[in-house]
Amino acid sequence: MISGKCFPTRLPVKWYTKDPIGKHPDLPGITGMRVIIVIDKKYSFLEKFIAKLFKAPNELERPLDDMNSLFWELMDGSRTFDDICNIMDNTFHERIAPVSERLNSSLINLINLNLAIIINKKF
């Protein structure tokens, strides 16, 4: 379980927002838009040849749902995990209950995908 005093922080990856997604808190830096993370594909020599042959894209776009989009925007390194949990709970109420377990799981997935880290001091 992740400590409530740590600061979840997104890593410097390409991402953008698109289309309004739903309700969101009125906080600086929060858009209420769907977040789409862009991941560069890394091919081996043979995969690169096959990708070029079939004109495969070099980037993968990963759209997030409304809760993970807000979570992504909140993970700017200035809010603790507890702060983010409170904001998410006040925004989504029963939809996200139990909030700390769900956000813990989402954060672990983002860390495993090398999209986020946990830091101990405010960024």
Protein Blocks (a to p, Z undefined) as FASTA:
>chain_A
ZZfkbccdddddddddehjfbdcdddehiaoiacdddddddddfklmmmmmmnopafbdc
ddddfklmmmmmmmnopacfklmmmmmmmmnmmmmpcfklmmmmmmmmmmmnopaccdfb
dZZ
